[in-house]
């Protein structure tokens, strides 16, 4: 199995084009408001598309088809929870983000509680996002390595360099508008794979339906209340809602997109619509997994799979020709290159550098530090991606688990700040520490599925904080305080 010269040309041209396009926005980056928030000029439809592209990665592109190829479509239960979670984010958090001038979501915690809670939340974000996006980068490199036979480490370095360059130069404008372009590219790539599969399966769609029904691959509901199963109705509705409240309502990576909108109304509109697009997108990727299973009932696998995540790239390189394989690989790259580096730089500068290192820094200094922070976090993610080669679990589950592990404590702090005006900073900080401790025990000592992690962490954080507040009642300011 190998790509043709045309395929390599397509991949190379795409990487150069997207790097140049992202770098083009450098001319508009004069202040940190431009660099981190695009001067709040992004329309709702672009907010919608950038959220879809941000949420969709190579984990989605190869991990979700692998779920249906090796099992069924119960992943959709989690996606249903994502839609409900977005609606709650629009009600609970977005109005607060548009009161005043915020650069990061964690500044809201500073207003409500103070330094300790904000700092802990920001540290959790920087660590978990570095790990999760390092895994995300590794997944892309793994796919390209399979189809090109280039070692994973070298692929990580090339992709990482492109990601760092255009993010460092173009700021969040580059990230958002390249996301908009890349969303259409990877959806076109997924559509091309589906069409290619249907054209190669004897009997076409009718055969896919028959095989899917006979093998249970169209099953999408599992009502079992089993905490060890990742994809059930309960894990989807409760765990999926909690995960979305965390990732879309408190995580700076996605909140930064919302803060770039023209208004709270446009941010909410883009966020909610993105949930329905993501749900439809997941259906497409799961159907591709069923199609792959049906196809390989008639055609022997050309290689032995080391892991199910390899099934889609194996099909691409062994069956697609004349530049189409190169386009699909470019689409997979498109799904991956929605970097968090600018959001991490914003957190570094706004939540650490300015408060603790140089409060009087002028705009030129802030811009220089922001770009250095972007490069530094890019290097950290490269290191994680290279190390992830020795991971022995599903890349989809691993990426979501990392995000879920400590996010519950942060979500708990935001919920307390929004809904519990009498809870103090000490109560909340103690609750967050307790949430992290409980989640560490759950992670290491129980078989509980990752889809429950955020809910467990958030409930623990809120429960401990509320108990402490009830036993030592003290007044506290409301989160909406200017």
C-alpha positions in Angstrom: 0.0 0.0 0.0 1.4 3.4 -0.9 0.3 6.8 -2.1 1.0 8.2 -5.5 3.0 11.3 -6.4 -0.3 13.1 -7.0 -1.5 12.2 -3.5 1.7 13.6 -2.0 1.4 16.7 -4.0 -2.2 17.3 -2.8 -1.2 16.8 0.8 1.8 19.1 0.5 -0.2 21.8 -1.3 -2.9 21.7 1.4 -0.4 22.1 4.2 1.3 25.0 2.5 -2.0 26.7 1.6 -3.6 26.4 5.1 -0.3 27.7 6.7 -0.2 30.7 4.3 -3.9 31.4 4.8 -3.6 31.4 8.5 -0.5 33.5 8.4 -2.2 36.1 6.3 -4.2 37.3 9.3 -1.0 38.5 11.0 -1.5 41.9 9.4 -4.6 42.4 11.6 -3.0 41.5 15.0 -2.1 44.8 16.6 -3.3 44.3 20.2 -4.1 41.4 22.4 -7.8 42.0 21.9 -7.2 41.4 18.2 -4.9 38.4 18.9 -7.2 36.7 21.3 -10.7 37.9 20.5 -10.7 39.2 16.9 -12.0 42.4 18.4 -15.3 40.5 18.8 -16.2 40.7 15.1 -17.1 37.1 14.2 -20.7 36.5 12.9 -22.8 33.7 14.4 -22.5 31.4 11.4 -18.7 31.4 11.6 -19.0 30.8 15.4 -21.1 27.8 14.6 -18.7 26.4 12.0 -15.5 27.0 14.1 -17.1 25.2 17.0 -18.0 22.2 14.8 -14.5 22.1 13.4 -12.9 22.6 16.9 -15.0 19.8 18.3 -14.3 17.5 15.3 -10.8 16.2 15.1 -9.0 13.2 13.7 -10.3 11.4 16.8 -13.7 11.9 15.2 -12.6 11.2 11.7 -11.0 7.8 12.4 -12.2 7.0 15.9 -16.0 7.2 15.4 -16.0 5.0 12.2 -14.0 2.5 14.2 -16.7 2.5 16.9 -19.3 1.4 14.5 -16.9 -0.9 12.6 -16.2 -2.8 15.8 -19.5 -2.4 17.6 -22.6 -0.2 17.0 -23.9 3.3 17.0 -24.5 3.9 20.7 -22.0 6.8 20.6 -25.0 8.8 19.4 -26.4 8.8 22.9 -23.5 10.9 24.0 -24.1 13.3 21.0 -27.7 13.8 22.1 -26.4 15.0 25.5 -24.1 17.4 23.7 -27.2 19.2 22.2 -28.9 19.6 25.6 -25.6 20.7 27.2 -25.2 23.5 24.6 -28.7 24.9 25.5 -27.7 25.0 29.2 -24.5 26.8 28.4 -26.4 29.4 26.5 -28.7 29.9 29.5 -26.1 29.7 32.4 -22.8 31.0 31.2 -22.9 33.0 27.9 -24.7 36.0 29.4 -22.1 36.3 32.2 -19.2 36.1 29.6 -20.5 39.2 27.8 -20.7 41.4 30.9 -17.6 43.4 30.8 -14.3 42.8 29.0 -13.1 39.2 29.5 -10.2 37.6 27.7 -10.5 34.1 29.3 -13.3 32.2 30.9 -11.3 31.9 34.1 -11.4 35.7 34.7 -15.1 35.2 35.5 -14.0 33.0 38.5 -11.6 35.7 39.5 -14.5 38.2 39.7 -16.7 35.8 41.7 -14.2 34.0 44.0 -10.7 35.4 43.8 -7.3 34.3 42.8 -7.0 30.7 44.1 -10.0 29.3 42.3 -9.2 31.1 39.1 -5.6 29.9 39.2 -6.5 26.3 39.9 -9.0 26.2 37.0 -6.5 27.8 34.6 -3.8 25.3 35.6 -6.2 22.4 35.0 -7.1 23.8 31.6 -3.4 24.1 30.5 -2.5 20.6 31.7 -5.5 18.7 30.4 -5.6 20.6 27.1 -1.9 19.9 26.5 -2.5 16.2 27.0 -5.8 16.0 25.0 -4.5 18.0 22.0 -1.2 16.2 22.0 -3.2 12.9 21.6 -5.2 14.6 18.9 -2.1 15.6 17.0 -0.7 12.1 17.5 -3.9 10.6 16.0 -3.5 12.6 12.8 0.2 11.7 12.6 -0.7 8.0 13.1 -3.1 8.2 10.1 -0.6 9.9 7.8 2.2 7.5 9.0 0.0 4.5 8.0 -0.6 5.8 4.5 2.8 7.2 3.8 5.1 4.9 5.8 6.8 8.0 7.2 7.6 7.5 10.9 5.0 9.0 13.3 7.6 11.3 15.0 8.5 13.0 11.7 4.8 13.5 10.8 4.2 15.0 14.2 7.0 17.5 13.7 5.8 18.6 10.3 2.1 19.0 11.3 3.1 20.6 14.6 5.3 23.2 12.8 2.5 24.2 10.4 0.1 24.5 13.4 2.5 26.6 15.4 3.4 28.9 12.5 0.0 30.0 11.5 -1.4 30.2 15.0 1.5 32.2 16.3 1.3 34.6 13.4 -2.4 34.9 12.8 -3.8 34.6 16.3 -7.4 33.5 16.9 -8.6 35.0 13.6 -6.4 32.5 11.8 -7.7 29.7 13.9 -11.4 30.6 13.5 -11.4 31.3 9.8 -9.2 28.3 8.9 -11.6 26.3 11.0 -14.5 27.5 8.8 -12.6 26.4 5.6 -11.4 23.2 7.1 -14.9 22.1 8.2 -16.1 22.0 4.6 -13.0 20.2 3.5 -13.2 17.4 6.0 -17.0 17.0 5.5 -16.3 16.7 1.7 -13.7 14.1 2.5 -16.1 12.1 4.6 -18.7 12.3 1.8 -16.1 11.1 -0.7 -15.3 8.1 1.4 -19.0 7.2 1.8 -19.5 7.4 -1.9 -16.4 5.3 -2.7 -17.5 2.6 -0.2 -21.0 2.4 -1.6 -19.6 2.1 -5.1 -17.4 -0.8 -4.0 -19.9 -2.8 -1.8 -21.7 -5.5 -3.8 -25.4 -4.6 -3.5 -24.6 -1.0 -2.4 -26.8 0.6 0.3 -29.1 -2.4 0.5 -26.2 -4.6 1.5 -25.1 -2.1 4.1 -28.5 -2.1 5.7 -28.7 -5.9 5.7 -25.3 -6.4 7.2 -25.9 -3.6 9.7 -29.2 -5.1 10.9 -27.9 -8.7 11.1 -24.8 -7.7 13.1 -26.5 -5.1 15.4 -24.4 -2.2 14.1 -27.4 0.0 13.8 -28.2 -0.3 17.5 -28.0 3.2 19.0 -29.8 2.9 22.3 -28.6 1.1 25.4 -30.8 1.7 28.5 -28.5 -0.3 30.9 -27.6 1.7 34.0 -24.0 0.4 34.1 -21.3 2.9 35.1 -18.7 0.8 33.4 -20.2 1.3 29.9 -19.2 4.5 28.1 -22.2 4.7 25.8 -25.6 4.3 27.4 -28.7 6.5 27.5 -27.8 7.5 31.1 -24.2 8.2 30.3 -25.2 10.1 27.2 -27.9 12.3 28.9 -26.1 12.9 32.2 -22.5 12.5 31.3 -22.8 14.1 27.8 -24.6 17.1 29.3 -21.9 17.5 32.0 -19.1 17.1 29.5 -20.6 19.7 27.2 -21.2 22.2 30.1 -17.5 21.7 30.9 -15.9 21.8 27.4 -18.3 24.5 25.8 -19.1 26.4 28.9 -15.9 26.7 30.9 -12.9 25.4 28.8 -11.1 28.4 27.4 -10.5 26.5 24.1 -14.1 26.7 23.1 -15.2 29.7 25.3 -12.6 31.8 23.3 -14.7 31.2 20.2 -17.8 32.3 22.0 -16.1 35.5 23.3 -15.1 36.3 19.7 -18.8 36.7 18.7 -20.4 40.0 18.1 -22.9 39.5 21.0 -24.2 37.0 23.5 -27.2 36.4 21.2 -25.0 35.5 18.2 -22.7 33.3 20.4 -25.7 31.4 21.7 -27.2 31.0 18.2 -23.9 29.6 16.8 -23.4 27.3 19.7 -26.8 25.7 19.7 -26.8 25.2 15.9 -23.4 23.6 16.1 -24.9 20.8 18.3 -27.3 19.7 15.6 -24.6 19.8 12.9 -22.2 17.8 15.1 -25.0 15.2 15.7 -25.6 14.8 11.9 -21.9 14.6 11.4 -21.6 11.8 13.9 -24.3 9.9 12.1 -22.3 10.2 8.8 -19.1 8.9 10.5 -20.9 6.0 12.2 -22.5 5.0 8.9 -19.0 5.0 7.3 -18.0 2.6 10.0 -20.9 0.3 9.1 -20.0 0.6 5.4 -16.4 -0.4 6.2 -17.6 -3.5 8.0 -19.9 -4.4 5.1 -17.1 -3.8 2.6 -14.6 -6.0 4.3 -17.1 -8.9 4.5 -16.5 -9.2 0.7 -12.8 -8.1 0.5 -10.0 -9.4 2.7 -8.2 -6.9 4.8 -4.9 -6.1 3.1 -3.1 -5.9 6.5 -3.6 -7.1 10.0 -5.0 -4.3 12.2 -3.0 -3.5 15.3 -6.0 -1.4 16.5 -9.4 -0.7 15.1 -8.6 3.0 14.6 -6.5 2.0 11.6 -9.5 0.7 9.6 -10.3 3.9 7.8 -6.8 4.9 6.8 -6.1 1.3 5.6 -9.2 1.6 3.3 -8.1 5.0 2.0 -4.6 4.0 1.0 -5.5 0.5 -0.4 -8.7 1.5 -2.3 -8.5 5.1 -3.4 -6.3 6.4 -6.2 -5.7 9.3 -8.6 -5.3 12.0 -5.9 -8.4 11.1 -4.0 -6.4 9.4 -1.2 -4.3 12.6 -0.9 -7.5 14.6 -0.6 -8.8 12.3 2.1 -5.6 12.6 4.0 -5.8 16.4 3.6 -9.3 16.2 5.0 -8.1 14.3 8.0 -5.4 16.9 8.5 -8.1 19.6 8.3 -10.1 17.9 11.0 -7.0 17.9 13.2 -5.6 21.4 12.7 -7.9 23.4 15.0 -5.2 24.2 17.5 -5.8 25.3 21.1 -2.4 27.1 21.3 -3.9 30.6 21.1 -6.4 29.9 23.8 -3.6 28.5 26.0 -1.5 31.6 25.3 -4.5 33.8 26.3 -4.7 32.0 29.6 -1.0 32.2 30.1 -0.9 35.9 29.5 -4.2 37.0 31.1 -4.3 34.6 34.1 -0.6 34.3 34.9 1.8 36.8 33.2 -0.1 40.0 33.8 -1.3 39.3 37.4 1.9 37.8 38.7 4.9 38.7 36.5 4.4 42.1 34.8 1.1 43.9 35.6 2.3 47.0 33.8 3.2 45.4 30.5 2.4 47.5 27.5 0.7 46.1 24.3 4.0 45.4 22.5 5.3 43.4 25.4 2.0 41.5 25.8 2.0 40.6 22.1 5.6 39.4 22.3 4.8 37.2 25.3 1.6 35.9 23.7 3.5 34.7 20.6 6.2 33.1 22.7 3.6 31.4 24.8 1.9 30.1 21.6 5.2 28.5 20.5 6.0 27.1 23.9 2.6 25.4 24.3 3.0 24.1 20.7 6.3 22.4 21.7 4.6 20.9 24.7 1.9 19.4 22.6 4.5 18.0 20.2 6.1 16.2 23.1 2.8 14.7 24.2 2.1 13.6 20.6 5.4 11.9 20.3 5.0 10.1 23.6 1.4 9.0 22.8 2.8 6.4 20.3 3.0 4.0 23.2 -0.6 4.4 24.3 -2.5 1.1 24.2 -6.2 2.3 24.2 -8.7 3.7 21.7 -7.5 7.2 20.8 -11.1 8.4 20.8 -11.7 7.2 24.4 -8.2 8.4 25.5 -8.7 11.9 24.2 -12.2 12.3 25.8 -11.0 10.7 29.1 -8.2 13.2 29.5 -10.5 16.1 29.0 -13.0 14.6 31.4 -10.7 13.7 34.2 -10.2 17.1 35.9 -12.9 19.2 34.1 -15.6 18.3 36.6 -13.9 20.3 39.3 -13.8 23.4 37.0 -17.4 22.9 36.0 -18.4 22.6 39.7 -16.7 26.0 40.4 -18.6 27.7 37.5 -21.9 26.2 38.7 -21.3 27.3 42.2 -20.4 30.8 41.1 -23.6 31.0 38.9 -26.1 29.3 41.1 -24.8 29.5 44.7 -24.2 33.1 45.7 -23.4 32.3 49.4 -20.5 29.9 48.6 -17.1 31.5 49.3 -13.7 31.1 47.7 -12.5 28.8 50.4 -15.5 26.6 50.1 -15.1 26.4 46.3 -11.4 25.8 46.3 -11.8 23.0 48.9 -14.6 21.5 46.8 -12.3 21.6 43.7 -9.5 19.8 45.5 -12.0 17.2 46.8 -13.3 16.7 43.2 -9.8 16.2 41.9 -9.0 13.7 44.7 -12.2 11.7 44.1 -11.6 11.6 40.4 -8.0 10.4 40.9 -9.4 7.5 43.0 -12.1 6.8 40.3 -9.5 6.9 37.6 -7.1 4.5 39.2 -9.2 2.2 41.3 -12.6 1.7 39.5 -13.8 0.6 36.1 -16.2 3.6 35.8 -16.4 4.8 32.2 -14.9 8.1 31.2 -18.4 9.5 30.2 -19.2 9.8 34.0 -16.0 11.6 35.0 -17.1 15.2 34.6 -20.4 14.6 36.4 -18.7 12.8 39.3 -16.1 15.6 39.6 -18.7 18.4 39.4 -21.1 16.8 41.9 -18.2 16.2 44.4 -17.0 19.7 44.0 -20.4 21.3 44.5 -21.4 18.9 47.3 -18.3 19.5 49.4 -18.4 23.3 48.8 -22.1 23.5 49.8 -21.6 21.4 52.9 -18.8 23.7 54.0 -20.8 26.8 53.2 -23.8 25.5 55.2 -21.6 24.9 58.3 -19.8 28.2 58.1 -22.3 30.6 56.5 -20.6 33.7 55.2 -21.8 36.2 52.6 -20.4 36.1 49.1 -20.8 38.2 46.0 -22.9 37.1 43.0 -21.1 36.0 39.9 -22.7 38.7 37.9 -21.1 41.4 40.0 -19.3 43.9 37.8 
